[in-house]
Amino acid sequence: MAAVIAVTGATGFAGRHVVAELLRRGHAVRVLARDPSKASFPPGVEIVAGASAIAIRFRLSRKAPAR
């Protein structure tokens, strides 16, 4: 089974190439985007809304933030 790999910075120049290569190798890819409505990725890429500080804190989980 392929790993699910989280990528921050995926909307940038290098990040797009990283995502493409991970998909080519058969990995499931989850990306972090400040504004998912503006993000454009190939089918199968899971887009999570947020900023990198949030990603570190919540480990790109789908859980609601603790308050």
TIMI-2910 file (N, C-alpha, C, CB; in pm, 1 decimal, decimal comma, always signed):
<rs>
+----------+----------+----------+----------+----------+----------+----------+----------+----------+----------+----------+----------+------+
!      n_x !      n_y !      n_z !     ca_x !     ca_y !     ca_z !      c_x !      c_y !      c_z !     cb_x !     cb_y !     cb_z ! resn !
+----------+----------+----------+----------+----------+----------+----------+----------+----------+----------+----------+----------+------+
!    +84,9 !   -118,6 !     +0,0 !     +0,0 !     +0,0 !     +0,0 !    +89,2 !   +124,6 !     +0,0 !    -96,5 !     +0,0 !   +123,3 !  Met !
!    +55,8 !   +219,9 !    -82,3 !   +133,9 !   +342,7 !    -92,3 !   +106,5 !   +432,7 !    +28,0 !   +101,8 !   +416,8 !   -223,5 !  Ala !
!   +207,0 !   +508,1 !    +64,9 !   +194,3 !   +600,8 !   +177,0 !   +112,5 !   +722,6 !   +137,2 !   +332,4 !   +644,1 !   +226,9 !  Ala !
!    +45,9 !   +783,7 !   +234,9 !    -17,4 !   +913,6 !   +214,4 !    +87,3 !  +1015,3 !   +255,4 !   -153,0 !   +929,8 !   +297,2 !  Val !
!   +122,3 !  +1102,7 !   +163,4 !   +227,2 !  +1200,0 !   +189,3 !   +167,5 !  +1339,9 !   +186,9 !   +341,4 !  +1187,0 !    +85,9 !  Ile !
!   +193,5 !  +1414,3 !   +294,6 !   +145,7 !  +1551,8 !   +306,3 !   +253,0 !  +1645,9 !   +251,9 !   +110,5 !  +1586,9 !   +454,5 !  Ala !
!   +209,0 !  +1741,2 !   +171,0 !   +301,9 !  +1836,6 !   +110,2 !   +256,0 !  +1978,0 !   +143,5 !   +310,9 !  +1816,2 !    -44,5 !  Val !
!   +342,8 !  +2054,6 !   +208,4 !   +316,7 !  +2196,2 !   +226,5 !   +394,6 !  +2269,4 !   +118,1 !   +356,9 !  +2245,4 !   +370,9 !  Thr !
!   +346,0 !  +2383,0 !    +76,9 !   +413,0 !  +2456,2 !    -31,5 !   +382,9 !  +2397,2 !   -168,1 !   +563,0 !  +2457,3 !     -8,9 !  Gly !
!   +278,7 !  +2315,8 !   -176,5 !   +247,1 !  +2245,5 !   -301,1 !   +200,2 !  +2337,2 !   -412,8 !   +142,2 !  +2142,4 !   -275,3 !  Ala !
!   +155,2 !  +2456,5 !   -380,1 !   +109,2 !  +2547,9 !   -484,7 !   +223,9 !  +2625,9 !   -546,2 !     +6,2 !  +2644,0 !   -428,8 !  Thr !
!   +343,2 !  +2614,6 !   -490,4 !   +460,4 !  +2684,4 !   -542,9 !   +526,0 !  +2608,9 !   -657,4 !   +561,2 !  +2706,9 !   -432,7 !  Gly !
!   +629,3 !  +2668,8 !   -715,0 !   +698,0 !  +2611,4 !   -830,2 !   +753,2 !  +2472,5 !   -799,9 !   +810,5 !  +2703,1 !   -875,0 !  Phe !
!   +833,1 !  +2459,3 !   -696,1 !   +893,1 !  +2330,0 !   -663,4 !   +788,2 !  +2232,0 !   -611,5 !  +1004,2 !  +2347,6 !   -559,5 !  Ala !
!   +695,4 !  +2281,4 !   -529,5 !   +594,1 !  +2195,4 !   -471,9 !   +508,2 !  +2125,1 !   -574,9 !   +507,8 !  +2274,1 !   -381,8 !  Gly !
!   +474,2 !  +2194,1 !   -682,8 !   +394,3 !  +2131,7 !   -788,7 !   +467,6 !  +2012,3 !   -850,1 !   +360,4 !  +2234,6 !   -897,9 !  Arg !
!   +598,3 !  +2026,5 !   -865,6 !   +678,2 !  +1917,1 !   -922,6 !   +688,5 !  +1800,4 !   -824,3 !   +819,6 !  +1967,2 !   -960,3 !  His !
!   +698,7 !  +1832,0 !   -696,1 !   +702,1 !  +1727,9 !   -593,3 !   +571,6 !  +1648,6 !   -595,1 !   +725,9 !  +1789,8 !   -453,3 !  Val !
!   +459,2 !  +1718,9 !   -599,8 !   +328,4 !  +1652,6 !   -603,7 !   +317,6 !  +1563,2 !   -726,9 !   +214,3 !  +1757,0 !   -603,3 !  Val !
!   +355,9 !  +1613,9 !   -841,6 !   +348,4 !  +1535,4 !   -965,9 !   +432,6 !  +1408,3 !   -956,0 !   +395,2 !  +1620,1 !  -1085,8 !  Ala !
!   +551,4 !  +1418,5 !   -901,0 !   +639,0 !  +1301,8 !   -888,0 !   +583,5 !  +1200,4 !   -789,2 !   +778,3 !  +1344,9 !   -844,7 !  Glu !
!   +529,2 !  +1247,8 !   -678,6 !   +468,8 !  +1156,2 !   -581,2 !   +352,2 !  +1080,6 !   -642,9 !   +421,8 !  +1232,9 !   -456,8 !  Leu !
!   +268,8 !  +1150,6 !   -718,6 !   +156,7 !  +1084,3 !   -786,6 !   +207,7 !   +983,0 !   -888,0 !    +66,4 !  +1187,7 !   -856,1 !  Leu !
!   +310,7 !  +1019,8 !   -961,4 !   +368,5 !   +929,5 !  -1061,9 !   +417,1 !   +800,6 !   -996,7 !   +484,9 !   +998,2 !  -1136,5 !  Arg !
!   +466,8 !   +813,1 !   -874,4 !   +517,6 !   +696,5 !   -801,7 !   +408,0 !   +619,3 !   -728,9 !   +622,5 !   +740,1 !   -702,4 !  Arg !
!   +283,1 !   +665,2 !   -741,1 !   +170,5 !   +591,6 !   -685,8 !   +130,8 !   +625,6 !   -543,7 !   +200,0 !   +451,0 !   -691,8 !  Gly !
!   +184,7 !   +733,7 !   -490,2 !   +149,5 !   +773,0 !   -353,9 !    +18,6 !   +851,4 !   -351,7 !   +261,9 !   +856,4 !   -291,5 !  His !
!    -52,4 !   +840,5 !   -240,6 !   -166,4 !   +927,6 !   -215,9 !   -107,6 !  +1058,8 !   -163,9 !   -270,3 !   +863,3 !   -112,9 !  Ala !
!   -158,6 !  +1171,0 !   -212,5 !   -100,8 !  +1300,5 !   -177,7 !   -206,6 !  +1390,0 !   -114,0 !    -40,6 !  +1368,5 !   -302,3 !  Val !
!   -168,0 !  +1451,4 !     -3,5 !   -251,6 !  +1549,5 !    +65,3 !   -172,3 !  +1680,0 !    +67,0 !   -290,6 !  +1502,1 !   +212,5 !  Arg !
!   -233,8 !  +1787,3 !    +19,8 !   -164,3 !  +1915,7 !    +12,4 !   -232,9 !  +2018,2 !   +101,1 !   -158,5 !  +1966,2 !   -132,6 !  Val !
!   -156,2 !  +2116,1 !   +140,6 !   -205,6 !  +2223,9 !   +222,8 !   -213,4 !  +2349,6 !   +137,5 !   -115,6 !  +2245,6 !   +347,0 !  Leu !
!   -329,3 !  +2415,0 !   +137,5 !   -347,3 !  +2537,6 !    +58,7 !   -421,0 !  +2640,4 !   +142,0 !   -424,5 !  +2509,1 !    -72,8 !  Ala !
!   -371,1 !  +2763,0 !   +138,2 !   -438,7 !  +2870,4 !   +213,3 !   -580,9 !  +2889,6 !   +162,3 !   -359,9 !  +3003,2 !   +202,1 !  Arg !
!   -597,5 !  +2882,6 !    +31,0 !   -728,8 !  +2901,0 !    -31,1 !   -753,0 !  +2788,3 !   -131,2 !   -738,7 !  +3040,3 !   -101,1 !  Asp !
!   -816,8 !  +2679,0 !    -87,6 !   -839,1 !  +2564,2 !   -175,8 !   -914,3 !  +2597,7 !   -304,6 !   -914,4 !  +2459,0 !   -101,7 !  Pro !
!   -996,4 !  +2702,5 !   -303,4 !  -1070,5 !  +2738,4 !   -425,0 !   -976,8 !  +2788,4 !   -534,6 !  -1175,8 !  +2845,4 !   -393,6 !  Ser !
!   -857,5 !  +2833,1 !   -497,3 !   -760,3 !  +2880,2 !   -595,3 !   -657,0 !  +2773,9 !   -631,1 !   -690,5 !  +3003,2 !   -543,2 !  Lys !
!   -657,2 !  +2663,1 !   -558,5 !   -559,1 !  +2557,3 !   -582,8 !   -605,6 !  +2467,2 !   -696,4 !   -535,5 !  +2474,4 !   -455,0 !  Ala !
!   -513,5 !  +2430,1 !   -781,4 !   -545,2 !  +2342,8 !   -894,3 !   -447,6 !  +2225,6 !   -894,9 !   -539,3 !  +2421,0 !  -1029,4 !  Ser !
!   -500,8 !  +2106,4 !   -869,8 !   -417,8 !  +1986,7 !   -866,1 !   -485,2 !  +1876,3 !   -946,2 !   -392,5 !  +1941,1 !   -720,3 !  Phe !
!   -409,4 !  +1775,5 !   -986,0 !   -467,8 !  +1663,2 !  -1059,3 !   -570,7 !  +1589,3 !   -974,2 !   -358,1 !  +1566,4 !  -1104,8 !  Pro !
!   -659,8 !  +1515,4 !  -1037,0 !   -757,2 !  +1435,2 !   -961,8 !   -686,0 !  +1341,6 !   -864,5 !   -846,7 !  +1353,7 !  -1058,1 !  Pro !
!   -747,5 !  +1322,5 !   -750,5 !   -691,2 !  +1231,8 !   -652,1 !   -609,3 !  +1299,4 !   -544,3 !   -607,7 !  +1132,0 !   -720,0 !  Gly !
!   -574,6 !  +1425,3 !   -564,4 !   -499,7 !  +1499,4 !   -463,8 !   -599,2 !  +1557,2 !   -363,9 !   -412,5 !  +1612,2 !   -528,8 !  Val !
!   -577,3 !  +1528,0 !   -236,9 !   -665,0 !  +1582,6 !   -132,6 !   -611,7 !  +1719,5 !    -91,9 !   -673,4 !  +1486,5 !     -8,4 !  Glu !
!   -697,6 !  +1819,1 !    -94,7 !   -658,1 !  +1954,9 !    -59,0 !   -715,7 !  +1989,4 !    +77,9 !   -705,7 !  +2057,0 !   -166,3 !  Ile !
!   -627,8 !  +2031,2 !   +168,7 !   -666,9 !  +2070,5 !   +303,6 !   -644,8 !  +2220,6 !   +316,0 !   -585,9 !  +1991,5 !   +412,8 !  Val !
!   -745,4 !  +2291,3 !   +365,1 !   -733,3 !  +2435,7 !   +382,3 !   -655,2 !  +2468,2 !   +508,4 !   -871,4 !  +2501,1 !   +387,4 !  Ala !
!   -564,3 !  +2564,0 !   +497,6 !   -491,8 !  +2607,5 !   +615,7 !   -356,9 !  +2667,0 !   +582,2 !   -474,0 !  +2493,0 !   +710,0 !  Gly !
!   -285,5 !  +2707,3 !   +686,1 !   -150,7 !  +2761,1 !   +673,1 !    -54,7 !  +2663,3 !   +739,0 !   -139,3 !  +2903,6 !   +736,9 !  Ala !
!    +72,2 !  +2671,5 !   +706,3 !   +168,1 !  +2571,6 !   +752,8 !   +176,4 !  +2560,0 !   +904,3 !   +303,2 !  +2603,6 !   +699,1 !  Ser !
!   +158,7 !  +2666,8 !   +978,4 !   +161,3 !  +2656,6 !  +1124,7 !    +48,1 !  +2567,4 !  +1173,3 !   +150,9 !  +2796,3 !  +1189,7 !  Ala !
!    -64,1 !  +2575,8 !  +1109,0 !   -177,5 !  +2490,1 !  +1144,0 !   -144,8 !  +2345,4 !  +1109,3 !   -306,4 !  +2535,8 !  +1070,7 !  Ile !
!    -78,8 !  +2323,6 !   +997,3 !    -44,3 !  +2187,8 !   +955,2 !    +44,9 !  +2120,2 !  +1057,6 !    +24,6 !  +2189,7 !   +819,0 !  Ala !
!   +141,2 !  +2191,8 !  +1107,7 !   +231,2 !  +2134,2 !  +1206,8 !   +153,9 !  +2100,7 !  +1334,0 !   +347,5 !  +2231,0 !  +1237,9 !  Ile !
!    +71,3 !  +2192,3 !  +1377,5 !     -2,6 !  +2171,9 !  +1502,0 !   -100,9 !  +2055,5 !  +1492,9 !    -76,8 !  +2298,4 !  +1539,3 !  Arg !
!   -169,8 !  +2045,1 !  +1382,2 !   -274,2 !  +1944,0 !  +1369,4 !   -235,4 !  +1826,9 !  +1280,6 !   -398,0 !  +2006,9 !  +1316,0 !  Phe !
!   -111,6 !  +1828,1 !  +1232,6 !    -58,4 !  +1717,1 !  +1152,1 !   -148,2 !  +1682,7 !  +1034,2 !    -40,0 !  +1594,0 !  +1239,0 !  Arg !
!   -200,7 !  +1785,1 !   +971,2 !   -286,6 !  +1772,3 !   +854,1 !   -405,0 !  +1677,9 !   +877,0 !   -205,2 !  +1723,8 !   +736,9 !  Leu !
!   -449,0 !  +1667,7 !  +1000,8 !   -563,8 !  +1583,1 !  +1029,2 !   -691,2 !  +1655,4 !   +991,9 !   -566,5 !  +1542,0 !  +1176,7 !  Ser !
!   -796,6 !  +1584,1 !   +987,1 !   -926,7 !  +1644,3 !   +957,4 !  -1000,2 !  +1678,8 !  +1087,2 !  -1012,4 !  +1548,7 !   +870,7 !  Arg !
!   -935,0 !  +1661,8 !  +1198,8 !   -999,4 !  +1689,2 !  +1327,1 !  -1012,9 !  +1838,7 !  +1347,3 !   -920,2 !  +1626,6 !  +1443,0 !  Lys !
!  -1115,1 !  +1877,3 !  +1420,1 !  -1133,5 !  +2018,4 !  +1454,2 !  -1025,7 !  +2059,7 !  +1553,8 !  -1276,0 !  +2044,1 !  +1512,7 !  Ala !
!   -981,0 !  +2183,4 !  +1546,2 !   -878,7 !  +2231,1 !  +1639,9 !   -927,5 !  +2224,4 !  +1785,2 !   -838,2 !  +2375,1 !  +1604,9 !  Pro !
!   -835,8 !  +2189,0 !  +1875,4 !   -868,9 !  +2190,3 !  +2017,8 !   -873,8 !  +2333,4 !  +2065,4 !   -766,7 !  +2108,4 !  +2100,6 !  Ala !
!   -963,8 !  +2363,8 !  +2153,4 !   -977,0 !  +2501,8 !  +2202,3 !   -954,6 !  +2508,9 !  +2348,6 !  -1112,3 !  +2558,9 !  +2169,4 !  Arg !
+----------+----------+----------+----------+----------+----------+----------+----------+----------+----------+----------+----------+------+
</rs>
